[in-house]
Amino acid sequence: MTSTLIKLTKAEIQKKIPYALISKTMESTLWGTEQRKQAWEKTFTKEEQIMCERMGRTAQSWSNGKMPESYITNEASLALWQRLAEFCTSVE
């Protein structure tokens, strides 16, 4: 199955990807708890965990002012950004 690529502008990134929430949560002390680690294992596959960790580093970079003018992603990755944000909300 081929996934359609999506090009987001800087404004669309800010609107569609909750990078600040993800960055803040992944940097918090709550991120290191055993409860979070267990929920992480249940929520995401190993492949998704690797992708989410990369997304976390990207979110941190964007939160530190290094957001690109555009970002190319696909529908599946955009959905994973949303799932990661929902997970982060459950951690807080």
PDB file of N, CA, C and O in Angstrom:
ATOM      1  N   MET A   1       0.851  -1.189   0.000  1.00  0.00           N
ATOM      2  CA  MET A   1       0.000   0.000   0.000  1.00  0.00           C
ATOM      3  C   MET A   1       0.886   1.237   0.000  1.00  0.00           C
ATOM      4  O   MET A   1       1.815   1.345   0.800  1.00  0.00           O
ATOM      5  N   THR A   2       0.598   2.154  -0.886  1.00  0.00           N
ATOM      6  CA  THR A   2       1.335   3.393  -0.999  1.00  0.00           C
ATOM      7  C   THR A   2       0.658   4.461  -0.147  1.00  0.00           C
ATOM      8  O   THR A   2      -0.563   4.613  -0.169  1.00  0.00           O
ATOM      9  N   SER A   3       1.462   5.185   0.590  1.00  0.00           N
ATOM     10  CA  SER A   3       0.941   6.253   1.429  1.00  0.00           C
ATOM     11  C   SER A   3       1.173   7.583   0.734  1.00  0.00           C
ATOM     12  O   SER A   3       2.252   7.839   0.201  1.00  0.00           O
ATOM     13  N   THR A   4       0.166   8.411   0.745  1.00  0.00           N
ATOM     14  CA  THR A   4       0.254   9.711   0.107  1.00  0.00           C
ATOM     15  C   THR A   4       1.122  10.650   0.935  1.00  0.00           C
ATOM     16  O   THR A   4       0.946  10.767   2.147  1.00  0.00           O
ATOM     17  N   LEU A   5       2.056  11.313   0.272  1.00  0.00           N
ATOM     18  CA  LEU A   5       2.889  12.291   0.965  1.00  0.00           C
ATOM     19  C   LEU A   5       2.126  13.593   1.128  1.00  0.00           C
ATOM     20  O   LEU A   5       1.342  13.994   0.268  1.00  0.00           O
ATOM     21  N   ILE A   6       2.376  14.233   2.244  1.00  0.00           N
ATOM     22  CA  ILE A   6       1.724  15.499   2.581  1.00  0.00           C
ATOM     23  C   ILE A   6       2.819  16.507   2.895  1.00  0.00           C
ATOM     24  O   ILE A   6       3.721  16.220   3.682  1.00  0.00           O
ATOM     25  N   LYS A   7       2.746  17.676   2.291  1.00  0.00           N
ATOM     26  CA  LYS A   7       3.705  18.740   2.586  1.00  0.00           C
ATOM     27  C   LYS A   7       2.988  19.791   3.423  1.00  0.00           C
ATOM     28  O   LYS A   7       2.030  20.421   2.977  1.00  0.00           O
ATOM     29  N   LEU A   8       3.476  19.961   4.640  1.00  0.00           N
ATOM     30  CA  LEU A   8       2.898  20.947   5.551  1.00  0.00           C
ATOM     31  C   LEU A   8       3.758  22.204   5.577  1.00  0.00           C
ATOM     32  O   LEU A   8       4.986  22.125   5.608  1.00  0.00           O
ATOM     33  N   THR A   9       3.115  23.347   5.564  1.00  0.00           N
ATOM     34  CA  THR A   9       3.833  24.601   5.743  1.00  0.00           C
ATOM     35  C   THR A   9       4.116  24.776   7.235  1.00  0.00           C
ATOM     36  O   THR A   9       3.607  24.023   8.065  1.00  0.00           O
ATOM     37  N   LYS A  10       4.920  25.759   7.561  1.00  0.00           N
ATOM     38  CA  LYS A  10       5.224  26.041   8.963  1.00  0.00           C
ATOM     39  C   LYS A  10       3.935  26.287   9.759  1.00  0.00           C
ATOM     40  O   LYS A  10       3.787  25.789  10.876  1.00  0.00           O
ATOM     41  N   ALA A  11       3.020  27.043   9.190  1.00  0.00           N
ATOM     42  CA  ALA A  11       1.749  27.326   9.871  1.00  0.00           C
ATOM     43  C   ALA A  11       0.932  26.048  10.054  1.00  0.00           C
ATOM     44  O   ALA A  11       0.286  25.870  11.087  1.00  0.00           O
ATOM     45  N   GLU A  12       0.955  25.161   9.060  1.00  0.00           N
ATOM     46  CA  GLU A  12       0.217  23.904   9.166  1.00  0.00           C
ATOM     47  C   GLU A  12       0.850  22.972  10.200  1.00  0.00           C
ATOM     48  O   GLU A  12       0.143  22.247  10.900  1.00  0.00           O
ATOM     49  N   ILE A  13       2.171  22.992  10.294  1.00  0.00           N
ATOM     50  CA  ILE A  13       2.854  22.206  11.322  1.00  0.00           C
ATOM     51  C   ILE A  13       2.359  22.660  12.690  1.00  0.00           C
ATOM     52  O   ILE A  13       1.999  21.839  13.534  1.00  0.00           O
ATOM     53  N   GLN A  14       2.346  23.968  12.899  1.00  0.00           N
ATOM     54  CA  GLN A  14       1.940  24.522  14.186  1.00  0.00           C
ATOM     55  C   GLN A  14       0.483  24.192  14.503  1.00  0.00           C
ATOM     56  O   GLN A  14       0.114  24.055  15.669  1.00  0.00           O
ATOM     57  N   LYS A  15      -0.336  24.066  13.473  1.00  0.00           N
ATOM     58  CA  LYS A  15      -1.754  23.788  13.671  1.00  0.00           C
ATOM     59  C   LYS A  15      -2.042  22.294  13.842  1.00  0.00           C
ATOM     60  O   LYS A  15      -2.887  21.920  14.656  1.00  0.00           O
ATOM     61  N   LYS A  16      -1.351  21.441  13.087  1.00  0.00           N
ATOM     62  CA  LYS A  16      -1.710  20.024  13.024  1.00  0.00           C
ATOM     63  C   LYS A  16      -0.860  19.093  13.885  1.00  0.00           C
ATOM     64  O   LYS A  16      -1.282  17.977  14.188  1.00  0.00           O
ATOM     65  N   ILE A  17       0.323  19.536  14.278  1.00  0.00           N
ATOM     66  CA  ILE A  17       1.206  18.659  15.049  1.00  0.00           C
ATOM     67  C   ILE A  17       1.448  19.270  16.431  1.00  0.00           C
ATOM     68  O   ILE A  17       2.059  20.334  16.536  1.00  0.00           O
ATOM     69  N   PRO A  18       0.979  18.615  17.480  1.00  0.00           N
ATOM     70  CA  PRO A  18       1.140  19.142  18.840  1.00  0.00           C
ATOM     71  C   PRO A  18       2.560  18.911  19.389  1.00  0.00           C
ATOM     72  O   PRO A  18       2.752  18.247  20.408  1.00  0.00           O
ATOM     73  N   TYR A  19       3.525  19.471  18.690  1.00  0.00           N
ATOM     74  CA  TYR A  19       4.938  19.235  19.014  1.00  0.00           C
ATOM     75  C   TYR A  19       5.331  19.796  20.382  1.00  0.00           C
ATOM     76  O   TYR A  19       6.165  19.206  21.068  1.00  0.00           O
ATOM     77  N   ALA A  20       4.752  20.912  20.784  1.00  0.00           N
ATOM     78  CA  ALA A  20       5.116  21.511  22.082  1.00  0.00           C
ATOM     79  C   ALA A  20       4.686  20.600  23.235  1.00  0.00           C
ATOM     80  O   ALA A  20       5.433  20.422  24.196  1.00  0.00           O
ATOM     81  N   LEU A  21       3.501  20.033  23.142  1.00  0.00           N
ATOM     82  CA  LEU A  21       3.010  19.100  24.156  1.00  0.00           C
ATOM     83  C   LEU A  21       3.921  17.872  24.222  1.00  0.00           C
ATOM     84  O   LEU A  21       4.302  17.426  25.304  1.00  0.00           O
ATOM     85  N   ILE A  22       4.258  17.341  23.063  1.00  0.00           N
ATOM     86  CA  ILE A  22       5.104  16.151  23.000  1.00  0.00           C
ATOM     87  C   ILE A  22       6.481  16.439  23.596  1.00  0.00           C
ATOM     88  O   ILE A  22       6.991  15.661  24.402  1.00  0.00           O
ATOM     89  N   SER A  23       7.067  17.544  23.200  1.00  0.00           N
ATOM     90  CA  SER A  23       8.387  17.916  23.696  1.00  0.00           C
ATOM     91  C   SER A  23       8.369  18.100  25.213  1.00  0.00           C
ATOM     92  O   SER A  23       9.229  17.570  25.916  1.00  0.00           O
ATOM     93  N   LYS A  24       7.410  18.836  25.704  1.00  0.00           N
ATOM     94  CA  LYS A  24       7.308  19.113  27.144  1.00  0.00           C
ATOM     95  C   LYS A  24       7.149  17.818  27.936  1.00  0.00           C
ATOM     96  O   LYS A  24       7.797  17.629  28.965  1.00  0.00           O
ATOM     97  N   THR A  25       6.288  16.935  27.452  1.00  0.00           N
ATOM     98  CA  THR A  25       6.029  15.686  28.170  1.00  0.00           C
ATOM     99  C   THR A  25       7.239  14.768  28.159  1.00  0.00           C
ATOM    100  O   THR A  25       7.586  14.180  29.183  1.00  0.00           O
ATOM    101  N   MET A  26       7.881  14.642  27.006  1.00  0.00           N
ATOM    102  CA  MET A  26       9.012  13.725  26.898  1.00  0.00           C
ATOM    103  C   MET A  26      10.230  14.225  27.683  1.00  0.00           C
ATOM    104  O   MET A  26      11.123  13.439  28.001  1.00  0.00           O
ATOM    105  N   GLU A  27      10.272  15.503  27.992  1.00  0.00           N
ATOM    106  CA  GLU A  27      11.361  16.070  28.793  1.00  0.00           C
ATOM    107  C   GLU A  27      11.045  16.075  30.290  1.00  0.00           C
ATOM    108  O   GLU A  27      11.924  16.339  31.110  1.00  0.00           O
ATOM    109  N   SER A  28       9.796  15.784  30.644  1.00  0.00           N
ATOM    110  CA  SER A  28       9.390  15.859  32.050  1.00  0.00           C
ATOM    111  C   SER A  28       9.855  14.631  32.831  1.00  0.00           C
ATOM    112  O   SER A  28      10.216  13.606  32.253  1.00  0.00           O
ATOM    113  N   THR A  29       9.836  14.760  34.144  1.00  0.00           N
ATOM    114  CA  THR A  29      10.221  13.638  35.004  1.00  0.00           C
ATOM    115  C   THR A  29       9.207  12.499  34.912  1.00  0.00           C
ATOM    116  O   THR A  29       9.547  11.351  35.195  1.00  0.00           O
ATOM    117  N   LEU A  30       7.983  12.795  34.526  1.00  0.00           N
ATOM    118  CA  LEU A  30       6.961  11.760  34.380  1.00  0.00           C
ATOM    119  C   LEU A  30       7.339  10.753  33.297  1.00  0.00           C
ATOM    120  O   LEU A  30       6.920   9.597  33.342  1.00  0.00           O
ATOM    121  N   TRP A  31       8.135  11.199  32.324  1.00  0.00           N
ATOM    122  CA  TRP A  31       8.492  10.336  31.204  1.00  0.00           C
ATOM    123  C   TRP A  31       9.318   9.129  31.664  1.00  0.00           C
ATOM    124  O   TRP A  31       9.277   8.079  31.023  1.00  0.00           O
ATOM    125  N   GLY A  32      10.050   9.263  32.741  1.00  0.00           N
ATOM    126  CA  GLY A  32      10.913   8.192  33.209  1.00  0.00           C
ATOM    127  C   GLY A  32      10.256   7.203  34.159  1.00  0.00           C
ATOM    128  O   GLY A  32      10.920   6.295  34.660  1.00  0.00           O
ATOM    129  N   THR A  33       8.968   7.363  34.414  1.00  0.00           N
ATOM    130  CA  THR A  33       8.315   6.495  35.392  1.00  0.00           C
ATOM    131  C   THR A  33       8.037   5.107  34.827  1.00  0.00           C
ATOM    132  O   THR A  33       7.896   4.926  33.618  1.00  0.00           O
ATOM    133  N   GLU A  34       7.962   4.143  35.721  1.00  0.00           N
ATOM    134  CA  GLU A  34       7.674   2.757  35.317  1.00  0.00           C
ATOM    135  C   GLU A  34       6.264   2.648  34.730  1.00  0.00           C
ATOM    136  O   GLU A  34       6.037   1.886  33.790  1.00  0.00           O
ATOM    137  N   GLN A  35       5.333   3.400  35.280  1.00  0.00           N
ATOM    138  CA  GLN A  35       3.953   3.383  34.785  1.00  0.00           C
ATOM    139  C   GLN A  35       3.912   3.843  33.329  1.00  0.00           C
ATOM    140  O   GLN A  35       3.216   3.250  32.505  1.00  0.00           O
ATOM    141  N   ARG A  36       4.662   4.904  33.018  1.00  0.00           N
ATOM    142  CA  ARG A  36       4.698   5.391  31.631  1.00  0.00           C
ATOM    143  C   ARG A  36       5.333   4.355  30.720  1.00  0.00           C
ATOM    144  O   ARG A  36       4.853   4.130  29.609  1.00  0.00           O
ATOM    145  N   LYS A  37       6.395   3.728  31.171  1.00  0.00           N
ATOM    146  CA  LYS A  37       7.091   2.730  30.352  1.00  0.00           C
ATOM    147  C   LYS A  37       6.186   1.542  30.040  1.00  0.00           C
ATOM    148  O   LYS A  37       6.195   1.029  28.920  1.00  0.00           O
ATOM    149  N   GLN A  38       5.410   1.107  31.022  1.00  0.00           N
ATOM    150  CA  GLN A  38       4.487  -0.008  30.801  1.00  0.00           C
ATOM    151  C   GLN A  38       3.388   0.376  29.812  1.00  0.00           C
ATOM    152  O   GLN A  38       3.038  -0.404  28.927  1.00  0.00           O
ATOM    153  N   ALA A  39       2.851   1.576  29.971  1.00  0.00           N
ATOM    154  CA  ALA A  39       1.812   2.045  29.049  1.00  0.00           C
ATOM    155  C   ALA A  39       2.372   2.185  27.630  1.00  0.00           C
ATOM    156  O   ALA A  39       1.684   1.878  26.657  1.00  0.00           O
ATOM    157  N   TRP A  40       3.614   2.646  27.516  1.00  0.00           N
ATOM    158  CA  TRP A  40       4.301   2.809  26.227  1.00  0.00           C
ATOM    159  C   TRP A  40       4.376   1.463  25.507  1.00  0.00           C
ATOM    160  O   TRP A  40       4.085   1.368  24.314  1.00  0.00           O
ATOM    161  N   GLU A  41       4.769   0.426  26.247  1.00  0.00           N
ATOM    162  CA  GLU A  41       4.900  -0.917  25.670  1.00  0.00           C
ATOM    163  C   GLU A  41       3.550  -1.450  25.186  1.00  0.00           C
ATOM    164  O   GLU A  41       3.481  -2.147  24.173  1.00  0.00           O
ATOM    165  N   LYS A  42       2.486  -1.122  25.909  1.00  0.00           N
ATOM    166  CA  LYS A  42       1.149  -1.597  25.538  1.00  0.00           C
ATOM    167  C   LYS A  42       0.550  -0.794  24.387  1.00  0.00           C
ATOM    168  O   LYS A  42      -0.244  -1.319  23.606  1.00  0.00           O
ATOM    169  N   THR A  43       0.927   0.473  24.282  1.00  0.00           N
ATOM    170  CA  THR A  43       0.294   1.375  23.319  1.00  0.00           C
ATOM    171  C   THR A  43       0.928   1.322  21.934  1.00  0.00           C
ATOM    172  O   THR A  43       0.227   1.390  20.925  1.00  0.00           O
ATOM    173  N   PHE A  44       2.244   1.201  21.885  1.00  0.00           N
ATOM    174  CA  PHE A  44       2.961   1.283  20.607  1.00  0.00           C
ATOM    175  C   PHE A  44       3.746   0.015  20.317  1.00  0.00           C
ATOM    176  O   PHE A  44       4.305  -0.601  21.224  1.00  0.00           O
ATOM    177  N   THR A  45       3.785  -0.370  19.047  1.00  0.00           N
ATOM    178  CA  THR A  45       4.638  -1.481  18.628  1.00  0.00           C
ATOM    179  C   THR A  45       6.093  -1.023  18.717  1.00  0.00           C
ATOM    180  O   THR A  45       6.363   0.168  18.872  1.00  0.00           O
ATOM    181  N   LYS A  46       7.016  -1.957  18.621  1.00  0.00           N
ATOM    182  CA  LYS A  46       8.450  -1.599  18.675  1.00  0.00           C
ATOM    183  C   LYS A  46       8.788  -0.613  17.558  1.00  0.00           C
ATOM    184  O   LYS A  46       9.508   0.359  17.787  1.00  0.00           O
ATOM    185  N   GLU A  47       8.278  -0.853  16.368  1.00  0.00           N
ATOM    186  CA  GLU A  47       8.529   0.053  15.237  1.00  0.00           C
ATOM    187  C   GLU A  47       7.974   1.447  15.518  1.00  0.00           C
ATOM    188  O   GLU A  47       8.631   2.451  15.241  1.00  0.00           O
ATOM    189  N   GLU A  48       6.765   1.504  16.066  1.00  0.00           N
ATOM    190  CA  GLU A  48       6.163   2.794  16.403  1.00  0.00           C
ATOM    191  C   GLU A  48       6.946   3.496  17.501  1.00  0.00           C
ATOM    192  O   GLU A  48       7.079   4.719  17.483  1.00  0.00           O
ATOM    193  N   GLN A  49       7.465   2.734  18.455  1.00  0.00           N
ATOM    194  CA  GLN A  49       8.260   3.333  19.533  1.00  0.00           C
ATOM    195  C   GLN A  49       9.492   4.033  18.964  1.00  0.00           C
ATOM    196  O   GLN A  49       9.835   5.138  19.385  1.00  0.00           O
ATOM    197  N   ILE A  50      10.145   3.394  18.020  1.00  0.00           N
ATOM    198  CA  ILE A  50      11.318   4.006  17.384  1.00  0.00           C
ATOM    199  C   ILE A  50      10.922   5.280  16.651  1.00  0.00           C
ATOM    200  O   ILE A  50      11.607   6.298  16.742  1.00  0.00           O
ATOM    201  N   MET A  51       9.805   5.214  15.923  1.00  0.00           N
ATOM    202  CA  MET A  51       9.337   6.399  15.204  1.00  0.00           C
ATOM    203  C   MET A  51       8.936   7.511  16.176  1.00  0.00           C
ATOM    204  O   MET A  51       9.223   8.684  15.935  1.00  0.00           O
ATOM    205  N   CYS A  52       8.277   7.141  17.266  1.00  0.00           N
ATOM    206  CA  CYS A  52       7.856   8.139  18.258  1.00  0.00           C
ATOM    207  C   CYS A  52       9.057   8.794  18.940  1.00  0.00           C
ATOM    208  O   CYS A  52       9.036   9.991  19.223  1.00  0.00           O
ATOM    209  N   GLU A  53      10.091   8.019  19.199  1.00  0.00           N
ATOM    210  CA  GLU A  53      11.296   8.602  19.800  1.00  0.00           C
ATOM    211  C   GLU A  53      11.923   9.620  18.850  1.00  0.00           C
ATOM    212  O   GLU A  53      12.397  10.669  19.286  1.00  0.00           O
ATOM    213  N   ARG A  54      11.926   9.315  17.566  1.00  0.00           N
ATOM    214  CA  ARG A  54      12.437  10.253  16.570  1.00  0.00           C
ATOM    215  C   ARG A  54      11.544  11.492  16.504  1.00  0.00           C
ATOM    216  O   ARG A  54      12.032  12.616  16.389  1.00  0.00           O
ATOM    217  N   MET A  55      10.229  11.270  16.577  1.00  0.00           N
ATOM    218  CA  MET A  55       9.294  12.392  16.587  1.00  0.00           C
ATOM    219  C   MET A  55       9.524  13.272  17.818  1.00  0.00           C
ATOM    220  O   MET A  55       9.416  14.496  17.740  1.00  0.00           O
ATOM    221  N   GLY A  56       9.839  12.648  18.946  1.00  0.00           N
ATOM    222  CA  GLY A  56      10.126  13.409  20.155  1.00  0.00           C
ATOM    223  C   GLY A  56      11.331  14.309  19.991  1.00  0.00           C
ATOM    224  O   GLY A  56      11.323  15.456  20.438  1.00  0.00           O
ATOM    225  N   ARG A  57      12.375  13.791  19.346  1.00  0.00           N
ATOM    226  CA  ARG A  57      13.566  14.618  19.089  1.00  0.00           C
ATOM    227  C   ARG A  57      13.231  15.762  18.126  1.00  0.00           C
ATOM    228  O   ARG A  57      13.720  16.882  18.279  1.00  0.00           O
ATOM    229  N   THR A  58      12.393  15.462  17.137  1.00  0.00           N
ATOM    230  CA  THR A  58      11.960  16.501  16.191  1.00  0.00           C
ATOM    231  C   THR A  58      11.140  17.553  16.925  1.00  0.00           C
ATOM    232  O   THR A  58      11.336  18.750  16.716  1.00  0.00           O
ATOM    233  N   ALA A  59      10.231  17.119  17.775  1.00  0.00           N
ATOM    234  CA  ALA A  59       9.392  18.046  18.545  1.00  0.00           C
ATOM    235  C   ALA A  59      10.242  18.953  19.420  1.00  0.00           C
ATOM    236  O   ALA A  59       9.974  20.148  19.540  1.00  0.00           O
ATOM    237  N   GLN A  60      11.261  18.376  20.026  1.00  0.00           N
ATOM    238  CA  GLN A  60      12.155  19.178  20.869  1.00  0.00           C
ATOM    239  C   GLN A  60      12.885  20.229  20.035  1.00  0.00           C
ATOM    240  O   GLN A  60      13.002  21.382  20.449  1.00  0.00           O
ATOM    241  N   SER A  61      13.366  19.838  18.884  1.00  0.00           N
ATOM    242  CA  SER A  61      14.055  20.770  17.996  1.00  0.00           C
ATOM    243  C   SER A  61      13.121  21.903  17.574  1.00  0.00           C
ATOM    244  O   SER A  61      13.502  23.074  17.595  1.00  0.00           O
ATOM    245  N   TRP A  62      11.904  21.545  17.194  1.00  0.00           N
ATOM    246  CA  TRP A  62      10.933  22.559  16.788  1.00  0.00           C
ATOM    247  C   TRP A  62      10.592  23.483  17.948  1.00  0.00           C
ATOM    248  O   TRP A  62      10.446  24.690  17.754  1.00  0.00           O
ATOM    249  N   SER A  63      10.464  22.935  19.143  1.00  0.00           N
ATOM    250  CA  SER A  63      10.154  23.756  20.320  1.00  0.00           C
ATOM    251  C   SER A  63      11.291  24.711  20.654  1.00  0.00           C
ATOM    252  O   SER A  63      11.076  25.761  21.259  1.00  0.00           O
ATOM    253  N   ASN A  64      12.492  24.341  20.258  1.00  0.00           N
ATOM    254  CA  ASN A  64      13.659  25.194  20.488  1.00  0.00           C
ATOM    255  C   ASN A  64      13.902  26.173  19.341  1.00  0.00           C
ATOM    256  O   ASN A  64      14.986  26.746  19.229  1.00  0.00           O
ATOM    257  N   GLY A  65      12.901  26.361  18.496  1.00  0.00           N
ATOM    258  CA  GLY A  65      12.977  27.368  17.442  1.00  0.00           C
ATOM    259  C   GLY A  65      13.594  26.908  16.136  1.00  0.00           C
ATOM    260  O   GLY A  65      13.909  27.735  15.280  1.00  0.00           O
ATOM    261  N   LYS A  66      13.770  25.615  15.965  1.00  0.00           N
ATOM    262  CA  LYS A  66      14.390  25.105  14.743  1.00  0.00           C
ATOM    263  C   LYS A  66      13.363  24.454  13.820  1.00  0.00           C
ATOM    264  O   LYS A  66      13.633  23.417  13.215  1.00  0.00           O
ATOM    265  N   MET A  67      12.189  25.068  13.715  1.00  0.00           N
ATOM    266  CA  MET A  67      11.138  24.536  12.869  1.00  0.00           C
ATOM    267  C   MET A  67      11.405  24.887  11.405  1.00  0.00           C
ATOM    268  O   MET A  67      11.734  26.031  11.092  1.00  0.00           O
ATOM    269  N   PRO A  68      11.266  23.918  10.520  1.00  0.00           N
ATOM    270  CA  PRO A  68      11.500  24.191   9.105  1.00  0.00           C
ATOM    271  C   PRO A  68      10.341  24.984   8.500  1.00  0.00           C
ATOM    272  O   PRO A  68       9.270  25.093   9.096  1.00  0.00           O
ATOM    273  N   GLU A  69      10.568  25.519   7.336  1.00  0.00           N
ATOM    274  CA  GLU A  69       9.507  26.246   6.623  1.00  0.00           C
ATOM    275  C   GLU A  69       8.452  25.278   6.096  1.00  0.00           C
ATOM    276  O   GLU A  69       7.297  25.657   5.901  1.00  0.00           O
ATOM    277  N   SER A  70       8.853  24.015   5.864  1.00  0.00           N
ATOM    278  CA  SER A  70       7.901  22.994   5.430  1.00  0.00           C
ATOM    279  C   SER A  70       8.357  21.640   5.953  1.00  0.00           C
ATOM    280  O   SER A  70       9.517  21.458   6.323  1.00  0.00           O
ATOM    281  N   TYR A  71       7.429  20.696   5.976  1.00  0.00           N
ATOM    282  CA  TYR A  71       7.696  19.356   6.508  1.00  0.00           C
ATOM    283  C   TYR A  71       6.914  18.373   5.657  1.00  0.00           C
ATOM    284  O   TYR A  71       5.702  18.508   5.483  1.00  0.00           O
ATOM    285  N   ILE A  72       7.615  17.388   5.133  1.00  0.00           N
ATOM    286  CA  ILE A  72       6.964  16.373   4.310  1.00  0.00           C
ATOM    287  C   ILE A  72       6.773  15.125   5.154  1.00  0.00           C
ATOM    288  O   ILE A  72       7.719  14.618   5.757  1.00  0.00           O
ATOM    289  N   THR A  73       5.556  14.641   5.192  1.00  0.00           N
ATOM    290  CA  THR A  73       5.201  13.464   5.973  1.00  0.00           C
ATOM    291  C   THR A  73       4.182  12.654   5.184  1.00  0.00           C
ATOM    292  O   THR A  73       3.905  12.966   4.026  1.00  0.00           O
ATOM    293  N   ASN A  74       3.633  11.636   5.789  1.00  0.00           N
ATOM    294  CA  ASN A  74       2.554  10.889   5.153  1.00  0.00           C
ATOM    295  C   ASN A  74       1.405  10.742   6.140  1.00  0.00           C
ATOM    296  O   ASN A  74       1.527  11.099   7.312  1.00  0.00           O
ATOM    297  N   GLU A  75       0.292  10.215   5.655  1.00  0.00           N
ATOM    298  CA  GLU A  75      -0.907  10.124   6.493  1.00  0.00           C
ATOM    299  C   GLU A  75      -0.674   9.266   7.734  1.00  0.00           C
ATOM    300  O   GLU A  75      -1.137   9.604   8.824  1.00  0.00           O
ATOM    301  N   ALA A  76       0.044   8.157   7.565  1.00  0.00           N
ATOM    302  CA  ALA A  76       0.296   7.265   8.697  1.00  0.00           C
ATOM    303  C   ALA A  76       1.144   7.957   9.760  1.00  0.00           C
ATOM    304  O   ALA A  76       0.869   7.827  10.953  1.00  0.00           O
ATOM    305  N   SER A  77       2.159   8.680   9.341  1.00  0.00           N
ATOM    306  CA  SER A  77       3.017   9.385  10.305  1.00  0.00           C
ATOM    307  C   SER A  77       2.261  10.520  10.987  1.00  0.00           C
ATOM    308  O   SER A  77       2.437  10.755  12.182  1.00  0.00           O
ATOM    309  N   LEU A  78       1.437  11.210  10.244  1.00  0.00           N
ATOM    310  CA  LEU A  78       0.639  12.287  10.837  1.00  0.00           C
ATOM    311  C   LEU A  78      -0.306  11.708  11.892  1.00  0.00           C
ATOM    312  O   LEU A  78      -0.508  12.312  12.946  1.00  0.00           O
ATOM    313  N   ALA A  79      -0.879  10.546  11.609  1.00  0.00           N
ATOM    314  CA  ALA A  79      -1.751   9.878  12.583  1.00  0.00           C
ATOM    315  C   ALA A  79      -0.940   9.443  13.814  1.00  0.00           C
ATOM    316  O   ALA A  79      -1.434   9.509  14.940  1.00  0.00           O
ATOM    317  N   LEU A  80       0.297   9.001  13.595  1.00  0.00           N
ATOM    318  CA  LEU A  80       1.142   8.605  14.726  1.00  0.00           C
ATOM    319  C   LEU A  80       1.506   9.808  15.586  1.00  0.00           C
ATOM    320  O   LEU A  80       1.569   9.686  16.809  1.00  0.00           O
ATOM    321  N   TRP A  81       1.747  10.966  14.977  1.00  0.00           N
ATOM    322  CA  TRP A  81       1.975  12.197  15.753  1.00  0.00           C
ATOM    323  C   TRP A  81       0.784  12.423  16.695  1.00  0.00           C
ATOM    324  O   TRP A  81       0.965  12.755  17.866  1.00  0.00           O
ATOM    325  N   GLN A  82      -0.432  12.239  16.170  1.00  0.00           N
ATOM    326  CA  GLN A  82      -1.632  12.457  16.984  1.00  0.00           C
ATOM    327  C   GLN A  82      -1.740  11.424  18.108  1.00  0.00           C
ATOM    328  O   GLN A  82      -2.085  11.772  19.237  1.00  0.00           O
ATOM    329  N   ARG A  83      -1.449  10.169  17.806  1.00  0.00           N
ATOM    330  CA  ARG A  83      -1.476   9.126  18.837  1.00  0.00           C
ATOM    331  C   ARG A  83      -0.439   9.406  19.917  1.00  0.00           C
ATOM    332  O   ARG A  83      -0.700   9.207  21.104  1.00  0.00           O
ATOM    333  N   LEU A  84       0.735   9.865  19.505  1.00  0.00           N
ATOM    334  CA  LEU A  84       1.775  10.194  20.477  1.00  0.00           C
ATOM    335  C   LEU A  84       1.315  11.345  21.368  1.00  0.00           C
ATOM    336  O   LEU A  84       1.542  11.321  22.578  1.00  0.00           O
ATOM    337  N   ALA A  85       0.679  12.339  20.786  1.00  0.00           N
ATOM    338  CA  ALA A  85       0.165  13.467  21.575  1.00  0.00           C
ATOM    339  C   ALA A  85      -0.902  12.992  22.572  1.00  0.00           C
ATOM    340  O   ALA A  85      -0.923  13.431  23.722  1.00  0.00           O
ATOM    341  N   GLU A  86      -1.774  12.105  22.127  1.00  0.00           N
ATOM    342  CA  GLU A  86      -2.805  11.562  23.027  1.00  0.00           C
ATOM    343  C   GLU A  86      -2.152  10.783  24.166  1.00  0.00           C
ATOM    344  O   GLU A  86      -2.584  10.876  25.315  1.00  0.00           O
ATOM    345  N   PHE A  87      -1.127  10.027  23.848  1.00  0.00           N
ATOM    346  CA  PHE A  87      -0.399   9.296  24.876  1.00  0.00           C
ATOM    347  C   PHE A  87       0.232  10.279  25.876  1.00  0.00           C
ATOM    348  O   PHE A  87       0.153  10.081  27.089  1.00  0.00           O
ATOM    349  N   CYS A  88       0.852  11.327  25.352  1.00  0.00           N
ATOM    350  CA  CYS A  88       1.477  12.332  26.216  1.00  0.00           C
ATOM    351  C   CYS A  88       0.451  12.987  27.138  1.00  0.00           C
ATOM    352  O   CYS A  88       0.754  13.278  28.295  1.00  0.00           O
ATOM    353  N   THR A  89      -0.735  13.214  26.641  1.00  0.00           N
ATOM    354  CA  THR A  89      -1.798  13.802  27.453  1.00  0.00           C
ATOM    355  C   THR A  89      -2.161  12.863  28.593  1.00  0.00           C
ATOM    356  O   THR A  89      -2.460  13.311  29.700  1.00  0.00           O
ATOM    357  N   SER A  90      -2.137  11.562  28.327  1.00  0.00           N
ATOM    358  CA  SER A  90      -2.488  10.600  29.373  1.00  0.00           C
ATOM    359  C   SER A  90      -1.400  10.487  30.437  1.00  0.00           C
ATOM    360  O   SER A  90      -1.672  10.060  31.559  1.00  0.00           O
ATOM    361  N   VAL A  91      -0.183  10.864  30.094  1.00  0.00           N
ATOM    362  CA  VAL A  91       0.946  10.808  31.026  1.00  0.00           C
ATOM    363  C   VAL A  91       0.897  11.949  32.012  1.00  0.00           C
ATOM    364  O   VAL A  91       1.269  11.783  33.174  1.00  0.00           O
ATOM    365  N   GLU A  92       0.440  13.114  31.565  1.00  0.00           N
ATOM    366  CA  GLU A  92       0.445  14.308  32.424  1.00  0.00           C
ATOM    367  C   GLU A  92      -0.575  14.226  33.537  1.00  0.00           C
ATOM    368  O   GLU A  92      -0.689  15.153  34.339  1.00  0.00           O
TER     369      GLU A  92
END
